[in-house]
Amino acid sequence: EYAVDVSYHNDYLYVADGDGGTLVYRVEADKLTSVATLDTANTRCVATDGNVLGVAGSAGLILFDIQNPESPVKVGSYDTGYAERVALAEDYAYMAEGVRGLSILNIADPESIYTVSRFDNPFALDVAVVGEHAYLVDAKGLRIIEIVVPEWVVEGGR
């Protein structure tokens, strides 16, 4: 077991712990209390947006409702194959999927997740989303991807 990523939301830490799954800790001043362990395969990345936790790893994407952070509820999943990283923004998940590039998934209905767009690139390692741009790290460095409409993405620069 080894921690590879962390996300903070409303006094809780969500830790991607590789083969150990996803760990949830309550943060109180200078103390962490373990409150939950989620069975997620080969967890590489965790991300939160509102009351949604996205977990990326060898099972693709798994979504949890974290309204009650001490008892997360799995609400959906989408097998993209192995995923390096995930970023959540509103009704979309942005998946850096290694050799498969960047995938944009509609997660508005977690029971019916689907791919809306793909951006092929050499090797997508990480992604961050700010407004209408995705910042993608791949084998060629940093790319700026315009996502004015998630169904249609174009490279905007480097």
C-alpha positions as CSV (number, residue, x, y, z in Angstrom):
1,E,0.0,0.0,0.0
2,Y,1.2,3.5,-0.9
3,A,-0.5,6.8,-1.1
4,V,-0.3,8.4,-4.6
5,D,-2.8,11.3,-4.5
6,V,-5.0,13.3,-2.1
7,S,-8.0,15.6,-2.3
8,Y,-9.5,17.8,0.4
9,H,-13.2,18.6,0.7
10,N,-15.2,20.0,3.7
11,D,-12.9,18.8,6.5
12,Y,-12.2,15.4,4.9
13,L,-9.2,14.0,3.1
14,Y,-9.6,11.4,0.3
15,V,-6.4,9.5,-0.3
16,A,-5.6,7.3,-3.3
17,D,-3.7,4.4,-1.8
18,G,-2.8,2.3,-4.8
19,D,-3.9,-1.3,-4.0
20,G,-5.1,-0.2,-0.6
21,G,-8.1,1.5,-2.3
22,T,-9.4,4.9,-1.3
23,L,-9.0,6.0,2.3
24,V,-11.2,8.7,3.9
25,Y,-10.0,10.8,6.9
26,R,-11.7,13.4,9.0
27,V,-9.5,16.4,9.6
28,E,-9.6,18.0,13.1
29,A,-7.0,20.6,13.8
30,D,-3.7,18.6,14.0
31,K,-5.4,15.2,14.0
32,L,-6.6,12.8,11.3
33,T,-9.2,10.1,12.0
34,S,-9.7,7.3,9.6
35,V,-13.5,7.0,8.9
36,A,-13.8,4.9,5.8
37,T,-12.0,2.6,3.3
38,L,-13.4,2.3,-0.2
39,D,-12.7,-0.9,-2.2
40,T,-11.4,0.7,-5.4
41,A,-8.9,-1.2,-7.6
42,N,-5.4,0.1,-8.0
43,T,-6.4,3.7,-7.2
44,R,-4.2,6.3,-8.9
45,C,-6.2,9.5,-8.4
46,V,-9.0,11.1,-6.4
47,A,-10.9,14.3,-7.1
48,T,-13.9,16.0,-5.6
49,D,-16.5,18.4,-7.0
50,G,-19.4,19.3,-4.7
51,N,-20.6,16.1,-3.1
52,V,-19.1,13.9,-5.8
53,L,-15.8,11.9,-5.3
54,G,-14.2,10.6,-8.5
55,V,-11.7,7.8,-8.2
56,A,-9.4,6.8,-11.2
57,G,-7.3,3.7,-11.5
58,S,-7.2,0.3,-13.2
59,A,-11.1,0.1,-13.2
60,G,-11.4,3.4,-15.0
61,L,-13.7,5.9,-13.2
62,I,-15.8,5.2,-10.0
63,L,-18.1,7.9,-8.6
64,F,-19.2,8.2,-5.0
65,D,-21.8,10.4,-3.3
66,I,-20.0,12.0,-0.4
67,Q,-22.9,13.9,1.2
68,N,-22.1,11.8,4.2
69,P,-18.3,11.6,3.9
70,E,-18.0,8.9,6.6
71,S,-20.2,6.6,4.6
72,P,-19.6,7.3,0.8
73,V,-22.1,5.6,-1.5
74,K,-21.0,4.3,-4.9
75,V,-23.3,5.8,-7.5
76,G,-21.7,5.0,-10.8
77,S,-18.7,3.7,-12.7
78,Y,-17.3,3.7,-16.2
79,D,-14.7,1.3,-17.4
80,T,-12.3,3.3,-19.5
81,G,-9.5,0.9,-18.9
82,Y,-6.5,2.1,-16.9
83,A,-6.7,5.8,-16.0
84,E,-3.8,7.9,-14.6
85,R,-5.8,11.0,-13.4
86,V,-9.2,12.5,-13.2
87,A,-10.5,16.1,-12.9
88,L,-14.2,16.8,-12.1
89,A,-16.0,19.9,-13.3
90,E,-19.8,20.2,-13.0
91,D,-21.3,17.4,-15.0
92,Y,-18.0,16.2,-16.6
93,A,-15.1,14.0,-15.7
94,Y,-11.8,14.6,-17.6
95,M,-9.7,11.4,-17.7
96,A,-6.0,11.3,-18.5
97,E,-5.8,7.8,-19.7
98,G,-2.1,7.2,-20.6
99,V,-1.8,6.0,-24.2
100,R,-5.5,6.5,-24.8
101,G,-5.2,10.2,-24.4
102,L,-7.8,12.5,-22.8
103,S,-11.4,11.4,-22.5
104,I,-14.3,13.7,-21.4
105,L,-17.2,11.8,-19.8
106,N,-20.7,13.1,-19.1
107,I,-21.4,12.2,-15.4
108,A,-24.7,14.1,-15.0
109,D,-26.4,10.8,-14.5
110,P,-23.9,8.6,-12.6
111,E,-25.8,5.5,-13.6
112,S,-25.5,6.3,-17.3
113,I,-22.0,7.7,-17.8
114,Y,-20.8,8.1,-21.4
115,T,-17.9,9.5,-23.4
116,V,-18.7,12.8,-25.1
117,S,-15.3,13.6,-26.5
118,R,-11.7,12.4,-26.8
119,F,-8.4,14.1,-27.5
120,D,-5.7,11.8,-28.9
121,N,-2.2,12.6,-27.7
122,P,1.0,10.7,-27.0
123,F,0.6,9.8,-23.4
124,A,-1.8,11.7,-21.1
125,L,-0.4,11.7,-17.5
126,D,-2.4,14.4,-15.7
127,V,-5.2,17.0,-16.3
128,A,-6.5,20.0,-14.5
129,V,-9.6,22.0,-15.6
130,V,-10.2,25.7,-15.1
131,G,-13.1,27.3,-16.8
132,E,-13.1,26.5,-20.5
133,H,-9.6,25.0,-20.5
134,A,-8.1,21.7,-19.7
135,Y,-4.4,21.7,-18.9
136,L,-3.0,18.4,-20.0
137,V,0.4,17.0,-19.2
138,D,1.6,14.4,-21.7
139,A,4.8,12.9,-23.2
140,K,5.4,16.2,-25.1
141,G,4.9,18.5,-22.1
142,L,2.0,20.8,-21.2
143,R,-0.9,21.3,-23.6
144,I,-3.8,23.7,-23.3
145,I,-7.0,22.2,-24.5
146,E,-10.0,24.4,-25.2
147,I,-13.3,22.9,-24.0
148,V,-15.9,25.6,-24.7
149,V,-18.2,22.8,-25.6
150,P,-17.1,19.5,-24.0
151,E,-18.3,17.5,-27.0
152,W,-15.7,19.4,-29.2
153,V,-12.2,20.0,-27.9
154,V,-9.2,21.5,-29.7
155,E,-5.7,22.2,-28.7
156,G,-5.3,25.9,-27.8
157,G,-1.6,26.1,-27.3
158,R,1.4,25.1,-25.2
